[in-house]
Amino acid sequence: MKIKGRHLLVLIGMCGMLGASVGLGTNVAGLFFSPVAEDFGIMKGSVSLTLTVSNLVFAFSGLLAAKILNENSFKPILVIGTALMAGSTALMAMASNVMMLYVLNAVKGFAGGMLGFVLATTVINHWFYDFNGLATSIAMGTSGLVGALFSPIISSFIQSSGWRTGYLMTGAMMAVLCLPAILFVPCINPRSKGLSSLGSPIIKEVSEGGEKAAVQAEKPDGFIMMLVMLFAVVAGASTALPQHFPGLAESYALVPAVGASMLSVCMISNTASKVVMGVLIDRIGAKLSSLLYLGCVFAAVILFLVLRVSGYMVVSAGMFGLSYALGTVAIAMLTKELFGLENYGAVYPKVSLVCTVANALLSSVVGYLYDFTGGYTVTLILYAVLLGCAFAAVIIAYGRKKA
């Protein structure tokens, strides 16, 4: 069985949606920091705070999406969300001060959260029972790919025509990427329109008087929820470290090109590792796939600590890039396996929120730890401990699930 026909169009639609809301909404935001700060005559940190505002609103908006997302609201959310996200981004071109950018980024984050991971994974879970891990990883991997492909284009517009033109182009690109979902994805659950999913759903049933009765969804286990939240914290925290790779290389007295190479290799690994994880999950499950990736990221941290040579640093950065799959594909699939599809809509938005907040907080914590200690050794030891805790959390969660 292959992904084709309407199912392929649905996957393309979700890829475009995540490419717009995350790839363009978050991954290219850094291109605007320096030119906007220079034009407004303010510190770069004040401009970079726009991304923090957007990401935090994005995370909380995902909680709202889970509550209001249904077959009746699906299309209006797609259309209105696209208009708000693309429109607010384009309006940033008219901003006369950083406060306007904060407000518009909050609007963009709200719309992006409505169109982001919660909506995309919910649709994929209903349309793809077979190749679910692969479809999820492809859609989530698109966010990194779009960021990588469109960054040079947007950067060239900023350099040639200014940052205001860059915002206009980004808004237009967002609208274009969202069109496939608006045009080709008819519903959340294909059965609501008399259509078929790819593969057959696994429905828990019990025999009652010779007839089959569906088993009601069990209440999520609070302890397992806590363990998954811990995993999400570590996954989100891990994706905050790569932006400090140039500083890490500099602290080891390596040339700036090494730090740039580390970041580039890490971003390539970001996209590739998500697709690979999806294939692995379909074959060996989310538990073993997550443990394998955690082991690789842990090994990368140890290599950062002990092998401070340019070649090893670049290889280690590629290994650390697997952390992006942990913060996207893994938390979605672990949530589905541990809590079931019937509880997914209630649990996943909370897990995603914790992951996003952890990323936002650790981005600053790593910087402060460097300021206080004069290096990254304490930070790397902290990450090694956190990754060990996440490894244990996965094992304990599945052990309790079986019990």
BALOBA-1460 file (C-alpha; in Angstrom, 3 decimals):
// residues 403
<rec num="1" residu="m" x="0.000" y="0.000" z="0.000"/>
<rec num="2" residu="k" x="1.293" y="3.459" z="-0.908"/>
<rec num="3" residu="i" x="0.337" y="7.028" z="-0.028"/>
<rec num="4" residu="k" x="-1.439" y="8.275" z="-3.143"/>
<rec num="5" residu="g" x="-4.577" y="9.967" z="-4.433"/>
<rec num="6" residu="r" x="-6.615" y="11.924" z="-1.902"/>
<rec num="7" residu="h" x="-4.424" y="10.744" z="0.968"/>
<rec num="8" residu="l" x="-1.387" y="12.230" z="-0.747"/>
<rec num="9" residu="l" x="-3.257" y="15.526" z="-1.178"/>
<rec num="10" residu="v" x="-4.149" y="15.521" z="2.526"/>
<rec num="11" residu="l" x="-0.502" y="14.942" z="3.434"/>
<rec num="12" residu="i" x="0.603" y="17.735" z="1.091"/>
<rec num="13" residu="g" x="-1.966" y="20.014" z="2.719"/>
<rec num="14" residu="m" x="-0.652" y="19.295" z="6.215"/>
<rec num="15" residu="c" x="2.940" y="19.726" z="5.009"/>
<rec num="16" residu="g" x="2.047" y="23.142" z="3.631"/>
<rec num="17" residu="m" x="0.237" y="24.115" z="6.823"/>
<rec num="18" residu="l" x="3.211" y="23.248" z="9.039"/>
<rec num="19" residu="g" x="5.604" y="24.753" z="6.518"/>
<rec num="20" residu="a" x="3.742" y="28.052" z="6.819"/>
<rec num="21" residu="s" x="2.990" y="28.106" z="10.561"/>
<rec num="22" residu="v" x="6.347" y="26.757" z="11.775"/>
<rec num="23" residu="g" x="8.777" y="26.890" z="8.847"/>
<rec num="24" residu="l" x="7.995" y="30.504" z="7.909"/>
<rec num="25" residu="g" x="6.385" y="31.546" z="11.172"/>
<rec num="26" residu="t" x="9.346" y="30.581" z="13.360"/>
<rec num="27" residu="n" x="12.381" y="29.236" z="11.520"/>
<rec num="28" residu="v" x="13.067" y="32.332" z="9.393"/>
<rec num="29" residu="a" x="12.251" y="34.902" z="12.079"/>
<rec num="30" residu="g" x="15.921" y="35.383" z="12.946"/>
<rec num="31" residu="l" x="16.586" y="36.888" z="9.510"/>
<rec num="32" residu="f" x="14.746" y="40.038" z="10.573"/>
<rec num="33" residu="f" x="16.414" y="40.632" z="13.954"/>
<rec num="34" residu="s" x="19.482" y="42.580" z="12.822"/>
<rec num="35" residu="p" x="17.923" y="44.757" z="10.079"/>
<rec num="36" residu="v" x="14.911" y="45.682" z="12.226"/>
<rec num="37" residu="a" x="17.092" y="46.468" z="15.256"/>
<rec num="38" residu="e" x="19.378" y="48.636" z="13.122"/>
<rec num="39" residu="d" x="16.469" y="50.477" z="11.506"/>
<rec num="40" residu="f" x="14.688" y="51.149" z="14.809"/>
<rec num="41" residu="g" x="17.927" y="51.902" z="16.655"/>
<rec num="42" residu="i" x="17.255" y="49.339" z="19.400"/>
<rec num="43" residu="m" x="19.002" y="46.269" z="20.798"/>
<rec num="44" residu="k" x="18.748" y="43.004" z="18.903"/>
<rec num="45" residu="g" x="17.448" y="41.355" z="22.067"/>
<rec num="46" residu="s" x="14.393" y="43.602" z="21.990"/>
<rec num="47" residu="v" x="13.606" y="42.423" z="18.469"/>
<rec num="48" residu="s" x="14.335" y="38.758" z="19.203"/>
<rec num="49" residu="l" x="11.723" y="38.979" z="21.961"/>
<rec num="50" residu="t" x="9.127" y="39.100" z="19.161"/>
<rec num="51" residu="l" x="9.880" y="35.426" z="18.474"/>
<rec num="52" residu="t" x="9.488" y="34.543" z="22.151"/>
<rec num="53" residu="v" x="6.087" y="36.262" z="22.186"/>
<rec num="54" residu="s" x="5.030" y="34.448" z="19.021"/>
<rec num="55" residu="n" x="6.180" y="31.033" z="20.268"/>
<rec num="56" residu="l" x="4.500" y="31.328" z="23.667"/>
<rec num="57" residu="v" x="1.183" y="32.422" z="22.144"/>
<rec num="58" residu="f" x="1.581" y="29.622" z="19.568"/>
<rec num="59" residu="a" x="1.852" y="27.066" z="22.369"/>
<rec num="60" residu="f" x="-1.200" y="28.282" z="24.310"/>
<rec num="61" residu="s" x="-3.206" y="28.632" z="21.098"/>
<rec num="62" residu="g" x="-2.708" y="24.913" z="20.506"/>
<rec num="63" residu="l" x="-4.666" y="24.237" z="23.705"/>
<rec num="64" residu="l" x="-7.579" y="26.266" z="22.351"/>
<rec num="65" residu="a" x="-7.376" y="24.503" z="18.993"/>
<rec num="66" residu="a" x="-7.916" y="21.145" z="20.684"/>
<rec num="67" residu="k" x="-11.096" y="22.417" z="22.345"/>
<rec num="68" residu="i" x="-12.767" y="24.026" z="19.323"/>
<rec num="69" residu="l" x="-11.512" y="21.777" z="16.510"/>
<rec num="70" residu="n" x="-14.323" y="19.681" z="15.027"/>
<rec num="71" residu="e" x="-15.822" y="18.954" z="11.623"/>
<rec num="72" residu="n" x="-17.944" y="22.120" z="11.655"/>
<rec num="73" residu="s" x="-15.121" y="24.445" z="12.686"/>
<rec num="74" residu="f" x="-12.380" y="22.803" z="10.595"/>
<rec num="75" residu="k" x="-12.721" y="24.804" z="7.371"/>
<rec num="76" residu="p" x="-13.358" y="28.159" z="9.107"/>
<rec num="77" residu="i" x="-10.224" y="27.590" z="11.212"/>
<rec num="78" residu="l" x="-8.191" y="26.914" z="8.064"/>
<rec num="79" residu="v" x="-9.456" y="30.001" z="6.231"/>
<rec num="80" residu="i" x="-9.530" y="32.483" z="9.128"/>
<rec num="81" residu="g" x="-6.267" y="31.171" z="10.573"/>
<rec num="82" residu="t" x="-4.514" y="31.564" z="7.226"/>
<rec num="83" residu="a" x="-5.856" y="35.101" z="6.816"/>
<rec num="84" residu="l" x="-4.728" y="36.107" z="10.319"/>
<rec num="85" residu="m" x="-1.300" y="34.482" z="10.061"/>
<rec num="86" residu="a" x="-0.431" y="35.753" z="6.584"/>
<rec num="87" residu="g" x="-2.112" y="39.122" z="7.148"/>
<rec num="88" residu="s" x="-0.384" y="39.876" z="10.463"/>
<rec num="89" residu="t" x="2.982" y="38.934" z="8.953"/>
<rec num="90" residu="a" x="2.433" y="41.223" z="5.972"/>
<rec num="91" residu="l" x="1.310" y="44.058" z="8.279"/>
<rec num="92" residu="m" x="4.672" y="43.878" z="10.070"/>
<rec num="93" residu="a" x="6.018" y="45.682" z="7.014"/>
<rec num="94" residu="m" x="4.114" y="48.763" z="8.217"/>
<rec num="95" residu="a" x="5.361" y="48.645" z="11.816"/>
<rec num="96" residu="s" x="6.831" y="51.906" z="13.068"/>
<rec num="97" residu="n" x="8.059" y="50.583" z="16.421"/>
<rec num="98" residu="v" x="8.858" y="47.320" z="18.152"/>
<rec num="99" residu="m" x="5.629" y="47.362" z="20.187"/>
<rec num="100" residu="m" x="3.629" y="46.973" z="16.970"/>
<rec num="101" residu="l" x="5.801" y="43.983" z="16.118"/>
<rec num="102" residu="y" x="5.047" y="42.423" z="19.516"/>
<rec num="103" residu="v" x="1.301" y="42.740" z="18.925"/>
<rec num="104" residu="l" x="1.430" y="41.445" z="15.358"/>
<rec num="105" residu="n" x="3.672" y="38.544" z="16.377"/>
<rec num="106" residu="a" x="1.153" y="37.633" z="19.067"/>
<rec num="107" residu="v" x="-1.566" y="37.516" z="16.382"/>
<rec num="108" residu="k" x="0.695" y="35.470" z="14.123"/>
<rec num="109" residu="g" x="1.479" y="33.084" z="16.980"/>
<rec num="110" residu="f" x="-2.211" y="32.680" z="17.810"/>
<rec num="111" residu="a" x="-3.117" y="31.839" z="14.211"/>
<rec num="112" residu="g" x="-0.056" y="29.626" z="13.801"/>
<rec num="113" residu="g" x="-0.972" y="27.664" z="16.919"/>
<rec num="114" residu="m" x="-4.474" y="27.065" z="15.569"/>
<rec num="115" residu="l" x="-3.010" y="25.763" z="12.294"/>
<rec num="116" residu="g" x="0.051" y="24.046" z="13.734"/>
<rec num="117" residu="f" x="0.969" y="20.729" z="15.290"/>
<rec num="118" residu="v" x="-2.354" y="19.995" z="17.022"/>
<rec num="119" residu="l" x="-4.455" y="20.405" z="13.874"/>
<rec num="120" residu="a" x="-1.968" y="18.673" z="11.573"/>
<rec num="121" residu="t" x="-1.385" y="15.616" z="13.760"/>
<rec num="122" residu="t" x="-5.108" y="15.266" z="14.505"/>
<rec num="123" residu="v" x="-5.910" y="15.181" z="10.788"/>
<rec num="124" residu="i" x="-3.057" y="12.767" z="10.047"/>
<rec num="125" residu="n" x="-4.105" y="10.418" z="12.867"/>
<rec num="126" residu="h" x="-7.574" y="10.089" z="11.318"/>
<rec num="127" residu="w" x="-6.501" y="9.840" z="7.676"/>
<rec num="128" residu="f" x="-3.474" y="7.554" z="8.149"/>
<rec num="129" residu="y" x="-3.752" y="4.382" z="10.203"/>
<rec num="130" residu="d" x="-1.096" y="2.788" z="8.018"/>
<rec num="131" residu="f" x="2.142" y="4.763" z="7.576"/>
<rec num="132" residu="n" x="1.048" y="7.027" z="10.429"/>
<rec num="133" residu="g" x="4.573" y="7.536" z="11.720"/>
<rec num="134" residu="l" x="5.906" y="8.241" z="8.240"/>
<rec num="135" residu="a" x="3.123" y="10.716" z="7.417"/>
<rec num="136" residu="t" x="3.589" y="12.519" z="10.741"/>
<rec num="137" residu="s" x="7.350" y="12.757" z="10.310"/>
<rec num="138" residu="i" x="7.102" y="14.014" z="6.720"/>
<rec num="139" residu="a" x="4.664" y="16.759" z="7.721"/>
<rec num="140" residu="m" x="6.759" y="17.827" z="10.705"/>
<rec num="141" residu="g" x="9.980" y="17.564" z="8.724"/>
<rec num="142" residu="t" x="8.563" y="19.971" z="6.160"/>
<rec num="143" residu="s" x="8.727" y="22.789" z="8.700"/>
<rec num="144" residu="g" x="12.515" y="22.509" z="8.817"/>
<rec num="145" residu="l" x="12.790" y="22.015" z="5.065"/>
<rec num="146" residu="v" x="10.698" y="25.097" z="4.296"/>
<rec num="147" residu="g" x="12.831" y="27.141" z="6.670"/>
<rec num="148" residu="a" x="16.008" y="25.947" z="4.966"/>
<rec num="149" residu="l" x="14.727" y="26.487" z="1.408"/>
<rec num="150" residu="f" x="13.022" y="29.836" z="1.901"/>
<rec num="151" residu="s" x="15.629" y="31.444" z="4.172"/>
<rec num="152" residu="p" x="17.984" y="32.374" z="1.274"/>
<rec num="153" residu="i" x="15.056" y="33.729" z="-0.759"/>
<rec num="154" residu="i" x="13.718" y="35.896" z="2.054"/>
<rec num="155" residu="s" x="17.247" y="36.965" z="2.979"/>
<rec num="156" residu="s" x="17.871" y="38.138" z="-0.585"/>
<rec num="157" residu="f" x="14.668" y="40.199" z="-0.521"/>
<rec num="158" residu="i" x="15.731" y="41.775" z="2.779"/>
<rec num="159" residu="q" x="19.170" y="42.639" z="1.415"/>
<rec num="160" residu="s" x="17.913" y="44.008" z="-1.898"/>
<rec num="161" residu="s" x="14.624" y="45.663" z="-0.899"/>
<rec num="162" residu="g" x="14.668" y="45.933" z="2.889"/>
<rec num="163" residu="w" x="13.100" y="44.055" z="5.793"/>
<rec num="164" residu="r" x="9.641" y="45.494" z="5.125"/>
<rec num="165" residu="t" x="9.564" y="43.832" z="1.712"/>
<rec num="166" residu="g" x="10.810" y="40.665" z="3.394"/>
<rec num="167" residu="y" x="7.764" y="40.617" z="5.674"/>
<rec num="168" residu="l" x="5.424" y="41.171" z="2.718"/>
<rec num="169" residu="m" x="6.977" y="38.269" z="0.828"/>
<rec num="170" residu="t" x="6.847" y="36.015" z="3.892"/>
<rec num="171" residu="g" x="3.142" y="36.746" z="4.365"/>
<rec num="172" residu="a" x="2.443" y="35.960" z="0.708"/>
<rec num="173" residu="m" x="4.401" y="32.696" z="0.924"/>
<rec num="174" residu="m" x="2.416" y="31.691" z="4.015"/>
<rec num="175" residu="a" x="-0.865" y="32.151" z="2.158"/>
<rec num="176" residu="v" x="0.360" y="30.091" z="-0.802"/>
<rec num="177" residu="l" x="1.574" y="27.229" z="1.409"/>
<rec num="178" residu="c" x="-1.788" y="27.076" z="3.212"/>
<rec num="179" residu="l" x="-3.831" y="26.834" z="-0.006"/>
<rec num="180" residu="p" x="-3.476" y="23.032" z="-0.487"/>
<rec num="181" residu="a" x="-5.013" y="22.385" z="2.944"/>
<rec num="182" residu="i" x="-7.872" y="24.798" z="2.288"/>
<rec num="183" residu="l" x="-8.568" y="23.343" z="-1.168"/>
<rec num="184" residu="f" x="-7.815" y="19.628" z="-0.812"/>
<rec num="185" residu="v" x="-8.428" y="18.585" z="2.820"/>
<rec num="186" residu="p" x="-12.211" y="18.204" z="3.173"/>
<rec num="187" residu="c" x="-12.477" y="17.170" z="6.824"/>
<rec num="188" residu="i" x="-10.717" y="15.927" z="9.944"/>
<rec num="189" residu="n" x="-12.106" y="12.388" z="9.846"/>
<rec num="190" residu="p" x="-12.656" y="10.949" z="6.349"/>
<rec num="191" residu="r" x="-15.538" y="8.793" z="7.586"/>
<rec num="192" residu="s" x="-17.554" y="11.949" z="8.285"/>
<rec num="193" residu="k" x="-17.653" y="12.525" z="4.504"/>
<rec num="194" residu="g" x="-18.057" y="8.889" z="3.512"/>
<rec num="195" residu="l" x="-14.375" y="8.627" z="2.605"/>
<rec num="196" residu="s" x="-11.833" y="6.036" z="3.702"/>
<rec num="197" residu="s" x="-8.650" y="6.343" z="5.708"/>
<rec num="198" residu="l" x="-5.396" y="4.710" z="4.677"/>
<rec num="199" residu="g" x="-5.553" y="1.415" z="6.549"/>
<rec num="200" residu="s" x="-8.090" y="0.303" z="9.122"/>
<rec num="201" residu="p" x="-8.503" y="1.783" z="12.602"/>
<rec num="202" residu="i" x="-7.841" y="-0.449" z="15.588"/>
<rec num="203" residu="i" x="-11.015" y="-0.322" z="17.655"/>
<rec num="204" residu="k" x="-11.141" y="-1.789" z="21.143"/>
<rec num="205" residu="e" x="-14.293" y="-3.824" z="21.575"/>
<rec num="206" residu="v" x="-15.822" y="-6.163" z="24.131"/>
<rec num="207" residu="s" x="-18.398" y="-8.876" z="23.686"/>
<rec num="208" residu="e" x="-21.694" y="-8.114" z="25.354"/>
<rec num="209" residu="g" x="-24.747" y="-10.361" z="24.827"/>
<rec num="210" residu="g" x="-23.330" y="-11.664" z="21.576"/>
<rec num="211" residu="e" x="-22.934" y="-8.111" z="20.233"/>
<rec num="212" residu="k" x="-19.915" y="-5.822" z="20.126"/>
<rec num="213" residu="a" x="-19.900" y="-2.670" z="22.200"/>
<rec num="214" residu="a" x="-17.218" y="-0.018" z="21.917"/>
<rec num="215" residu="v" x="-15.092" y="0.523" z="24.985"/>
<rec num="216" residu="q" x="-15.179" y="4.065" z="26.277"/>
<rec num="217" residu="a" x="-11.943" y="5.973" z="26.464"/>
<rec num="218" residu="e" x="-10.069" y="5.458" z="29.713"/>
<rec num="219" residu="k" x="-9.047" y="8.464" z="31.761"/>
<rec num="220" residu="p" x="-5.364" y="9.280" z="31.133"/>
<rec num="221" residu="d" x="-3.007" y="7.912" z="33.786"/>
<rec num="222" residu="g" x="-1.685" y="10.877" z="35.778"/>
<rec num="223" residu="f" x="1.719" y="9.328" z="36.475"/>
<rec num="224" residu="i" x="2.282" y="8.443" z="32.823"/>
<rec num="225" residu="m" x="1.203" y="11.982" z="31.949"/>
<rec num="226" residu="m" x="3.880" y="13.346" z="34.296"/>
<rec num="227" residu="l" x="6.530" y="11.136" z="32.683"/>
<rec num="228" residu="v" x="5.542" y="12.217" z="29.170"/>
<rec num="229" residu="m" x="5.638" y="15.845" z="30.312"/>
<rec num="230" residu="l" x="9.178" y="15.261" z="31.612"/>
<rec num="231" residu="f" x="10.147" y="13.824" z="28.238"/>
<rec num="232" residu="a" x="8.614" y="16.879" z="26.531"/>
<rec num="233" residu="v" x="10.580" y="19.249" z="28.785"/>
<rec num="234" residu="v" x="13.852" y="17.525" z="27.885"/>
<rec num="235" residu="a" x="12.976" y="17.400" z="24.174"/>
<rec num="236" residu="g" x="12.066" y="21.087" z="24.107"/>
<rec num="237" residu="a" x="15.122" y="22.049" z="26.134"/>
<rec num="238" residu="s" x="17.395" y="20.094" z="23.781"/>
<rec num="239" residu="t" x="16.279" y="22.040" z="20.716"/>
<rec num="240" residu="a" x="17.343" y="25.259" z="22.467"/>
<rec num="241" residu="l" x="21.039" y="24.325" z="22.416"/>
<rec num="242" residu="p" x="21.882" y="24.401" z="18.658"/>
<rec num="243" residu="q" x="21.481" y="28.178" z="18.445"/>
<rec num="244" residu="h" x="24.454" y="28.328" z="20.847"/>
<rec num="245" residu="f" x="26.691" y="26.117" z="18.673"/>
<rec num="246" residu="p" x="28.640" y="29.113" z="17.277"/>
<rec num="247" residu="g" x="29.326" y="30.224" z="20.852"/>
<rec num="248" residu="l" x="30.293" y="26.683" z="21.871"/>
<rec num="249" residu="a" x="32.831" y="26.471" z="19.039"/>
<rec num="250" residu="e" x="34.209" y="29.890" z="19.937"/>
<rec num="251" residu="s" x="34.596" y="28.882" z="23.599"/>
<rec num="252" residu="y" x="36.795" y="25.986" z="22.425"/>
<rec num="253" residu="a" x="38.975" y="28.439" z="20.438"/>
<rec num="254" residu="l" x="37.771" y="27.032" z="17.108"/>
<rec num="255" residu="v" x="37.388" y="29.234" z="14.029"/>
<rec num="256" residu="p" x="33.915" y="30.751" z="13.370"/>
<rec num="257" residu="a" x="33.462" y="28.525" z="10.306"/>
<rec num="258" residu="v" x="33.285" y="25.490" z="12.607"/>
<rec num="259" residu="g" x="30.343" y="26.941" z="14.529"/>
<rec num="260" residu="a" x="28.563" y="27.785" z="11.277"/>
<rec num="261" residu="s" x="29.190" y="24.272" z="9.944"/>
<rec num="262" residu="m" x="27.874" y="22.753" z="13.167"/>
<rec num="263" residu="l" x="24.649" y="24.716" z="12.835"/>
<rec num="264" residu="s" x="24.220" y="23.835" z="9.145"/>
<rec num="265" residu="v" x="24.788" y="20.113" z="9.697"/>
<rec num="266" residu="c" x="22.431" y="20.187" z="12.669"/>
<rec num="267" residu="m" x="19.664" y="21.737" z="10.531"/>
<rec num="268" residu="i" x="20.127" y="19.091" z="7.838"/>
<rec num="269" residu="s" x="19.873" y="16.436" z="10.528"/>
<rec num="270" residu="n" x="16.775" y="18.230" z="11.844"/>
<rec num="271" residu="t" x="14.783" y="17.478" z="8.692"/>
<rec num="272" residu="a" x="16.257" y="14.075" z="7.831"/>
<rec num="273" residu="s" x="15.960" y="12.691" z="11.366"/>
<rec num="274" residu="k" x="12.209" y="13.333" z="11.486"/>
<rec num="275" residu="v" x="11.546" y="11.279" z="8.357"/>
<rec num="276" residu="v" x="13.854" y="8.493" z="9.543"/>
<rec num="277" residu="m" x="12.119" y="8.433" z="12.925"/>
<rec num="278" residu="g" x="8.743" y="8.098" z="11.213"/>
<rec num="279" residu="v" x="9.956" y="5.040" z="9.311"/>
<rec num="280" residu="l" x="11.436" y="3.567" z="12.498"/>
<rec num="281" residu="i" x="8.230" y="4.126" z="14.469"/>
<rec num="282" residu="d" x="6.183" y="2.300" z="11.833"/>
<rec num="283" residu="r" x="8.603" y="-0.635" z="12.142"/>
<rec num="284" residu="i" x="9.682" y="-0.828" z="15.805"/>
<rec num="285" residu="g" x="7.339" y="1.554" z="17.623"/>
<rec num="286" residu="a" x="7.696" y="4.916" z="19.349"/>
<rec num="287" residu="k" x="9.334" y="3.524" z="22.494"/>
<rec num="288" residu="l" x="12.414" y="1.955" z="20.903"/>
<rec num="289" residu="s" x="12.727" y="4.751" z="18.336"/>
<rec num="290" residu="s" x="12.699" y="7.409" z="21.059"/>
<rec num="291" residu="l" x="15.223" y="5.525" z="23.189"/>
<rec num="292" residu="l" x="17.524" y="5.118" z="20.177"/>
<rec num="293" residu="y" x="17.378" y="8.839" z="19.404"/>
<rec num="294" residu="l" x="17.888" y="9.777" z="23.063"/>
<rec num="295" residu="g" x="20.986" y="7.589" z="23.117"/>
<rec num="296" residu="c" x="22.412" y="9.321" z="20.043"/>
<rec num="297" residu="v" x="21.763" y="12.809" z="21.437"/>
<rec num="298" residu="f" x="23.302" y="11.798" z="24.784"/>
<rec num="299" residu="a" x="26.382" y="10.504" z="22.941"/>
<rec num="300" residu="a" x="26.631" y="13.834" z="21.102"/>
<rec num="301" residu="v" x="26.676" y="15.730" z="24.410"/>
<rec num="302" residu="i" x="29.470" y="13.509" z="25.736"/>
<rec num="303" residu="l" x="31.458" y="14.071" z="22.536"/>
<rec num="304" residu="f" x="31.000" y="17.838" z="22.924"/>
<rec num="305" residu="l" x="32.544" y="17.536" z="26.380"/>
<rec num="306" residu="v" x="35.547" y="15.342" z="25.578"/>
<rec num="307" residu="l" x="36.432" y="15.751" z="21.869"/>
<rec num="308" residu="r" x="36.939" y="19.446" z="21.214"/>
<rec num="309" residu="v" x="38.240" y="19.032" z="17.660"/>
<rec num="310" residu="s" x="36.506" y="20.658" z="14.685"/>
<rec num="311" residu="g" x="35.693" y="17.450" z="12.774"/>
<rec num="312" residu="y" x="34.246" y="15.687" z="15.812"/>
<rec num="313" residu="m" x="32.298" y="18.795" z="16.778"/>
<rec num="314" residu="v" x="30.569" y="18.898" z="13.390"/>
<rec num="315" residu="v" x="29.728" y="15.178" z="13.528"/>
<rec num="316" residu="s" x="28.421" y="15.587" z="17.070"/>
<rec num="317" residu="a" x="26.255" y="18.501" z="15.938"/>
<rec num="318" residu="g" x="24.700" y="16.245" z="13.316"/>
<rec num="319" residu="m" x="23.943" y="13.660" z="15.987"/>
<rec num="320" residu="f" x="22.477" y="16.328" z="18.244"/>
<rec num="321" residu="g" x="20.164" y="17.361" z="15.399"/>
<rec num="322" residu="l" x="18.138" y="14.240" z="16.180"/>
<rec num="323" residu="s" x="16.754" y="16.171" z="19.160"/>
<rec num="324" residu="y" x="14.394" y="18.031" z="16.807"/>
<rec num="325" residu="a" x="12.631" y="14.760" z="16.016"/>
<rec num="326" residu="l" x="12.246" y="14.114" z="19.750"/>
<rec num="327" residu="g" x="10.515" y="17.476" z="20.201"/>
<rec num="328" residu="t" x="8.081" y="16.930" z="17.326"/>
<rec num="329" residu="v" x="7.561" y="13.399" z="15.995"/>
<rec num="330" residu="a" x="8.415" y="11.535" z="19.204"/>
<rec num="331" residu="i" x="6.148" y="13.461" z="21.568"/>
<rec num="332" residu="a" x="3.237" y="13.104" z="19.127"/>
<rec num="333" residu="m" x="3.699" y="9.360" z="18.661"/>
<rec num="334" residu="l" x="4.451" y="8.653" z="22.334"/>
<rec num="335" residu="t" x="1.242" y="10.474" z="23.246"/>
<rec num="336" residu="k" x="-0.726" y="8.407" z="20.753"/>
<rec num="337" residu="e" x="0.750" y="5.073" z="21.886"/>
<rec num="338" residu="l" x="0.531" y="5.728" z="25.628"/>
<rec num="339" residu="f" x="-2.888" y="7.424" z="25.769"/>
<rec num="340" residu="g" x="-4.652" y="6.194" z="22.637"/>
<rec num="341" residu="l" x="-6.249" y="8.106" z="19.795"/>
<rec num="342" residu="e" x="-9.365" y="8.703" z="21.897"/>
<rec num="343" residu="n" x="-7.347" y="10.784" z="24.408"/>
<rec num="344" residu="y" x="-4.915" y="12.304" z="21.918"/>
<rec num="345" residu="g" x="-6.820" y="15.562" z="21.437"/>
<rec num="346" residu="a" x="-6.905" y="16.202" z="25.179"/>
<rec num="347" residu="v" x="-3.321" y="15.209" z="26.017"/>
<rec num="348" residu="y" x="-1.152" y="16.249" z="23.063"/>
<rec num="349" residu="p" x="-1.803" y="20.035" z="23.220"/>
<rec num="350" residu="k" x="-0.629" y="20.063" z="26.859"/>
<rec num="351" residu="v" x="2.487" y="18.059" z="26.019"/>
<rec num="352" residu="s" x="3.235" y="20.329" z="23.064"/>
<rec num="353" residu="l" x="2.762" y="23.403" z="25.277"/>
<rec num="354" residu="v" x="5.275" y="22.111" z="27.831"/>
<rec num="355" residu="c" x="7.771" y="21.338" z="25.058"/>
<rec num="356" residu="t" x="7.487" y="24.831" z="23.558"/>
<rec num="357" residu="v" x="7.762" y="26.627" z="26.903"/>
<rec num="358" residu="a" x="10.818" y="24.535" z="27.836"/>
<rec num="359" residu="n" x="12.468" y="25.547" z="24.572"/>
<rec num="360" residu="a" x="11.736" y="29.233" z="25.166"/>
<rec num="361" residu="l" x="13.055" y="29.160" z="28.742"/>
<rec num="362" residu="l" x="16.193" y="27.097" z="28.089"/>
<rec num="363" residu="s" x="17.227" y="29.415" z="25.264"/>
<rec num="364" residu="s" x="17.796" y="32.084" z="27.916"/>
<rec num="365" residu="v" x="19.042" y="29.721" z="30.633"/>
<rec num="366" residu="v" x="21.900" y="28.468" z="28.436"/>
<rec num="367" residu="g" x="22.966" y="32.058" z="27.798"/>
<rec num="368" residu="y" x="22.882" y="32.943" z="31.491"/>
<rec num="369" residu="l" x="24.823" y="29.796" z="32.443"/>
<rec num="370" residu="y" x="27.532" y="30.853" z="30.012"/>
<rec num="371" residu="d" x="27.611" y="34.348" z="31.522"/>
<rec num="372" residu="f" x="27.895" y="32.988" z="35.063"/>
<rec num="373" residu="t" x="30.374" y="30.155" z="34.399"/>
<rec num="374" residu="g" x="32.358" y="31.490" z="31.447"/>
<rec num="375" residu="g" x="31.795" y="28.347" z="29.371"/>
<rec num="376" residu="y" x="29.396" y="25.599" z="28.337"/>
<rec num="377" residu="t" x="30.653" y="22.699" z="30.470"/>
<rec num="378" residu="v" x="27.964" y="23.099" z="33.138"/>
<rec num="379" residu="t" x="25.320" y="23.411" z="30.419"/>
<rec num="380" residu="l" x="26.434" y="20.206" z="28.696"/>
<rec num="381" residu="i" x="26.495" y="18.288" z="31.987"/>
<rec num="382" residu="l" x="22.967" y="19.557" z="32.680"/>
<rec num="383" residu="y" x="21.827" y="18.305" z="29.271"/>
<rec num="384" residu="a" x="23.412" y="14.892" z="29.884"/>
<rec num="385" residu="v" x="21.478" y="14.572" z="33.155"/>
<rec num="386" residu="l" x="18.214" y="15.692" z="31.531"/>
<rec num="387" residu="l" x="18.598" y="13.215" z="28.668"/>
<rec num="388" residu="g" x="19.208" y="10.426" z="31.169"/>
<rec num="389" residu="c" x="15.997" y="11.394" z="32.971"/>
<rec num="390" residu="a" x="14.070" y="11.337" z="29.683"/>
<rec num="391" residu="f" x="15.455" y="7.877" z="28.883"/>
<rec num="392" residu="a" x="14.245" y="6.590" z="32.252"/>
<rec num="393" residu="a" x="10.870" y="8.324" z="31.834"/>
<rec num="394" residu="v" x="10.140" y="6.473" z="28.578"/>
<rec num="395" residu="i" x="11.037" y="3.081" z="30.056"/>
<rec num="396" residu="i" x="8.988" y="3.651" z="33.221"/>
<rec num="397" residu="a" x="5.981" y="5.001" z="31.282"/>
<rec num="398" residu="y" x="5.760" y="1.935" z="29.048"/>
<rec num="399" residu="g" x="6.348" y="-0.361" z="32.010"/>
<rec num="400" residu="r" x="3.406" y="1.200" z="33.836"/>
<rec num="401" residu="k" x="1.282" y="1.060" z="30.671"/>
<rec num="402" residu="k" x="1.777" y="-2.715" z="30.429"/>
<rec num="403" residu="a" x="1.068" y="-3.159" z="34.130"/>
